[in-house]
Amino acid sequence: MTTASAGKRIAIYAGSFDPLTNGHSDIIRRALSICDQLYVAVAINVNKQPLFPADERVVQIRRALGEESRVEVRAFTGLLVDFARSVSATINVRGLRTVSDFENEMPMAIMNRQLYPGLETVFLAASAETAHISSSLIREVAKFGGNVSPFVHPSVATALVTRFKKAE
């Protein structure tokens, strides 16, 4: 642990964020109540073809979050635990929308704890207002010209419209 991070509660919140939704933003805001510094870790999965490249997702997240000094947004590849170690994180924040999310997240939490015993996973339940929102659903609605503005930051809504107009 570096001198700068000594005594600080450093958390990570990782995901593809393709795109960032109001549900993600809600988890980020609420995670700040349990940590001093939060790294929003944009996962790069070489086996998937995202709608937006990682650098665009990083920019979208920064725009949506504004000037929150306690949040840093970074892209990463590889194991989550390696990223967590690199930033001295001890808290792994995960959002849960459904029981199936928990069923998927629990084995990962156990594996991460075995790979990095200093990393504790904390589950935050989605708010009632955002529990139905998923990135895949937002992409689907936007693809067919539906209004996604109630579910994403305005800059993300604009990026989605632009992306799907290019695809026409």
KAKA-V111964 format. One record per pair of residues at least 6 apart in sequence whose C-alpha atoms are under 8 Angstrom apart, sorted by the first residue. I is the first residue (numbers start at 1). J is the second residue. D is the distance in Angstrom with one decimal. If there is no record, write none. Layout:
BEGIN
{{I,J,D} {I,J,D}}
END
This chain:
BEGIN
{{1,88,6.0} {2,88,7.8} {5,88,7.2} {8,35,7.6} {8,36,5.9} {8,37,7.4} {9,34,7.7} {9,35,4.8} {9,36,5.1} {9,37,6.5} {9,89,7.4} {9,90,7.0} {9,91,7.5} {10,35,5.8} {10,36,6.0} {10,37,4.9} {10,38,6.0} {10,39,7.8} {10,87,7.9} {10,88,6.7} {10,89,4.6} {10,90,6.0} {10,91,6.4} {11,35,6.2} {11,36,7.9} {11,37,6.2} {11,38,4.8} {11,39,6.2} {11,89,5.1} {11,90,6.1} {11,91,4.4} {11,92,5.7} {11,93,6.8} {12,38,5.5} {12,39,4.6} {12,40,5.8} {12,41,6.6} {12,84,6.8} {12,89,6.5} {12,91,6.3} {12,92,5.1} {12,93,6.0} {13,28,7.5} {13,38,7.2} {13,39,6.2} {13,40,4.9} {13,41,5.9} {13,92,6.1} {13,93,5.0} {13,94,6.5} {14,40,5.8} {14,41,4.4} {14,42,5.9} {14,43,6.5} {14,80,7.7} {14,93,7.7} {14,94,7.7} {15,41,6.5} {15,42,5.5} {15,43,5.5} {16,42,5.4} {16,43,5.0} {16,44,7.0} {17,24,7.7} {17,42,6.7} {17,57,6.8} {17,135,7.0} {18,50,6.6} {18,51,6.5} {18,52,6.4} {18,57,6.7} {18,135,6.0} {18,136,7.9} {19,51,7.9} {19,52,7.4} {19,57,6.8} {19,135,5.6} {19,138,7.8} {19,139,7.6} {19,156,7.1} {20,57,7.6} {20,60,7.4} {20,61,6.5} {20,135,6.9} {20,152,6.9} {20,153,8.0} {20,156,7.2} {21,133,7.2} {21,134,7.1} {21,135,6.5} {21,151,6.1} {21,152,4.6} {21,153,7.1} {22,130,6.7} {22,133,7.8} {22,151,5.4} {22,152,5.0} {22,153,6.7} {23,126,6.9} {23,127,7.6} {23,130,4.9} {23,131,7.0} {23,133,6.4} {23,134,7.7} {23,151,7.8} {24,95,7.8} {25,64,7.9} {25,65,7.5} {26,126,7.9} {26,127,7.7} {27,95,6.4} {27,124,7.0} {27,126,7.2} {28,40,8.0} {31,38,7.6} {31,93,7.0} {32,38,6.8} {32,70,7.8} {36,70,6.6} {37,70,4.8} {37,71,6.1} {37,72,7.9} {38,70,6.1} {38,71,4.8} {38,72,6.4} {39,71,5.8} {39,72,4.9} {39,73,5.7} {39,74,7.1} {40,71,7.0} {40,72,6.1} {40,73,4.7} {40,74,6.3} {41,73,6.1} {41,74,5.2} {41,75,5.6} {41,76,6.4} {42,54,6.8} {42,57,7.4} {42,58,6.9} {42,73,7.3} {42,74,6.0} {42,75,4.4} {42,76,6.1} {43,54,7.7} {43,75,5.9} {43,76,5.3} {43,77,6.0} {44,54,6.5} {44,75,6.8} {44,76,6.0} {44,77,5.2} {45,77,6.9} {54,75,6.4} {55,75,7.4} {58,73,6.1} {58,74,6.6} {58,75,6.9} {60,155,6.9} {60,156,6.3} {61,73,7.3} {62,73,6.8} {63,155,7.1} {64,153,5.8} {64,154,8.0} {64,155,7.0} {64,156,7.7} {76,83,7.0} {80,112,7.7} {81,112,6.2} {81,115,6.9} {81,116,6.1} {81,119,7.8} {84,90,7.3} {84,119,7.7} {89,119,6.9} {90,118,5.7} {90,119,4.4} {90,120,6.0} {91,119,5.5} {91,120,4.9} {91,121,5.8} {91,122,6.8} {92,119,6.5} {92,120,5.9} {92,121,4.5} {92,122,6.0} {93,121,5.9} {93,122,5.0} {93,123,6.1} {93,124,7.2} {94,105,7.9} {94,121,7.1} {94,122,6.2} {94,123,4.9} {94,124,6.2} {95,123,5.7} {95,124,4.9} {95,125,5.8} {95,126,6.2} {96,102,6.3} {96,123,6.6} {96,124,6.1} {96,125,4.8} {96,126,5.7} {97,125,6.3} {97,126,5.1} {97,131,5.0} {97,132,7.3} {98,131,7.7} {109,121,6.0} {112,119,7.3} {113,119,5.9} {113,120,6.7} {113,121,7.9} {130,151,7.8} {133,151,7.0} {138,148,6.5} {138,151,7.7} {139,160,7.7} {141,147,7.2} {141,148,6.9} {142,148,6.3} {142,160,6.4} {142,161,6.8} {142,164,7.3} {143,164,5.9} {145,161,7.7} {148,157,6.3} {149,157,5.7}}
END
